[in-house]
Amino acid sequence: MKDCGSQFGVGWSIGLVFVFSVLRQPLTLAAEPGADFEADSQAGRTFSTDLKAADDAVIDTRLSEQADEAGRDVADMDLLELVNVKVSPFDVSSQLDSGYLASNSVSGSRFDAPISDLPFALQAFTESFIKDQKPRDIFDIARYSPGVTYRSNDFNEGNANLAIRGFAVGSLAGGNIHTLRDGVHGPSILDFTNISRLEVVKGPASFLYGQVAPGGIVNVITKNPQRRFAAAADARYGSYGEYRFDVDVTGPATKNLFYRLAASYDQDMHYWEPYDAHSWNISPSLLWQPSDRLSVSLKYENFEKIEEPQLMQKPGYNTQASVLPTAADPNLSGVDVPGLPNNWNSMAYSDYRHSNTHNLSTWIDFKADEHWNLRTGYSHLEYDVDALFTGNLGMSNNTTLMQGRRVRQQAYSNRDDTIELQGVGKYDLGFASLRLLLGGQYIDRNFHRTAGQAPNDPALGSNPTASPLPLWDLGNPNTWNRHTAIPLSRLTTSLTDENVNAVDKSVYGSSTFGFFDDRLLLLAGWRWTSTESQYTNRLTGQAQGATASAVTPQYGLLFKLAPEWSLFASYAESFVPGTFPANNLDGSTSIPRPTEGWGYDVGIKADWFDGRLSSTLTYFEILNKNIVNDMALTNSAGGITIYGLQSGEQRSRGIEWDATAKLTDDWQLYLSYSYMDARITEFSGQDHAILAQDPGTLDAAGLANYKNVNRFHNAPLQMSAPHLANLWTRYDFSIEALRGLHLGGGVNLVFDQTLLPDSPANSRQTYALLNALIGYTWEVGGHSMSVDLMGKNLLDEQYRPSQSSRSRPRELMINFSVKF
């Protein structure tokens, strides 16, 4: 059951911090005019082009003056200077954003740069866009980027595993591919309490971030302390009893020390039976800036989620028993057992999953001279999961409705320590401009996993499957006994105690030349990465070590045909060493070979109507070798094994388009579309030779090999979809009679999406998610207040966001916000 005292304490703590900060404000900054956060949370706020240019000129002038007055004390600056001062090119210039329209990015180059100058596709979602979406998970925002789908095995991976252009961004626990948080490894589960921005960089990006998937990277950027006081509070209530509270307070503690505290408490809906989940997030941060050349930041985040019990996917069938599918023995891989209601959950009341994340990071930025800026930083990440589950996700065969139970407890512990040093240089050579990036990174990773399972009860037999508890007849609710519990001390089979230590070392450097007044930009960069890992099975004493290294380049070109039009092309490679043994289909285990990929983008960028319309059209092709795909199979004893299938070659090619528009000062729009052909082009390395054989002449091993190659050769990549389209728009009324009213709405279209690579074609899903927003904003005593009514999945579509997660039903929620 939930810890009510803990919930009460967290809620009071959040409320007291907010009230104290607001009451304290008149005593500390009574003479200081108020200001909004770094990005105004009201998407209707707009800047005219002239005002934006004037702001840029002020900032440039201030920076020029700062360069002439090296080491100037921040305490000596006036208020305007204090707000405009900027030390670090490693932080994105979010003050240049205008509603949904993002001007700059740090994820695409590791330093602050205009998106229009980057020779590849990139989408940046601003704080205004994020606030309008009211997201629960990272996919709620990332899905608007063309070519992005969801890949999480939510029962053991968390919610941060996406796929870009068909390739997974995250990996199973213990893997070394991650969604990034402020440019370094992020946790497997993310909450938006402390996130101000989300950026998606397309294509292989190992040059910038080391071991990353070839489709691209997702980087979430956390909130920074601001130099003026601001405070905001949100309260939300929605369908099936869900509710949430958020507070966000920032401002100066002294003339050169600034603080921020973001905190939240969230109670999820009670729609599924049984299911309960609540979470809280506390994220304080400090920024110390003693001079205009030096700044030191310290950030901490603690996110905890309690699920009692957690939600598991509906049970699904497997592939055919024979070598080839027939009408009597069809392939049902990934197909749900029919007839179960959408709010059904297989978990017992005794099940649980507790997830806890701690993230501490510090960065020191120093302006060495007029040419060079330096940054050094350290990040410590801990992510732990303790779970007990009695529910089952598979079936013993494709005809039965009898499902065995299993009682399994497993715990994951992840630790990640990153040390990084970067330098950005800028020169005017006369005939060209030059931007240099130099850096080095050291990462120490540890992953530890323990697990145990209850033995099957011999008295229950094994027809059609063995089980530690009485079987469920999925067609008979009277057999669904969820009041079961087995002591943890009796979980004595399928024991696991595994540990992985890994060290990643890398150095990188790049140069960007600008010719003809930066109309022609040429980028070239290289990264050397080396990995050493040691896997230990603490039960058997088995140990396996692995080493790998590679040099990954990146090249890019962008030519501005006119101020409104640019052509670009880029080429990059990716490299991901294996560190954790994968289960092979033949029963053996081995550390996978490093995956190696390459890809190129060619396209056009447009910036029309004085910046009111920004758009990118891209053609891409990516080839990747030795990718590991996870596949869960249930055996006749009721056991589940997750196999790692390392395919010979995968390829993705297609077209992506996105556009952000301010049609008027009151109306803004975001659109995206992707066509993607992502598939396994070579599974075994000998696909054509194997498929040319006569199955009637093969022995058992040959038949198994033939079956697997036939299943996966030319199969679509997991959760890929040939067509994805997204639209979101918002209109703020400016006529006096309706001033303060705003409307928003959008749709997410998914067409012919595959679940698993070998799922039958008739199981592919096509659906549309319709969302809408209506709200009103007003002022009381100089403070902004707003109320929003949000509807999500208004058509009540039932679908699978990923191969092993569940869709949420139609949701209606009301949100009240106040800003100080």
Secondary structure by P-SEA (a helix, b strand, c coil): ccaaaaaaaaaaaaaaaaaaaaaacccccccbbbbcccccccccccccaaaaaaaaaaaaaaaaaaaaacccccccccaaaaaacccccccccccccccccccccccccccccccccccbbbbbbcaaaaaaacccccccccccccccccccccccccccbbbcccccccccccccccccccccccccccccccccbbbbbcccccccccccccccbbbbbbbbbbcbbbbbbbbbbbcccccbbbbbbbbbccccccbbbbbbbbbbbcccccccccbbbbbbbbbbbccccbbbbbbbbbbbbbbcbbbbcccccccccccccccccccccccccccccccccccccccbbbbbbbbbbbbbbbbccccbbbbbbbbbbbbbbbbccccccccccccccbbbbbbbbbbbbbbbbbbbbbbbbbbbcccbbbbbbbbbbbbbbbbbbbbbbbccccccccccccccccccccccccccccccccccccccccbbbbbbbbbbbbcccbbbbbcccccbbbbbbbbbbbbbbbbbcccccbbbbbbbbbbbbbbbcccccccccccccccbbbbbbbcbbbbcccccccccccccccccccbbbbbccccccccccccbbbbbcbbbbbbbbbccccbbbbbbbbccbbbbbbbbbbbbbccccccccccbbbbbbcccccccccaaaaaacccccccaaaaaaaaaaaacccccccccccbbbbbbbbbbbccccccccccccbbbbbcccccccccccccbbbbbbbbbccbbbbbccccccbbbbbbcccccccccccccbbbbccccbbbbbbcc
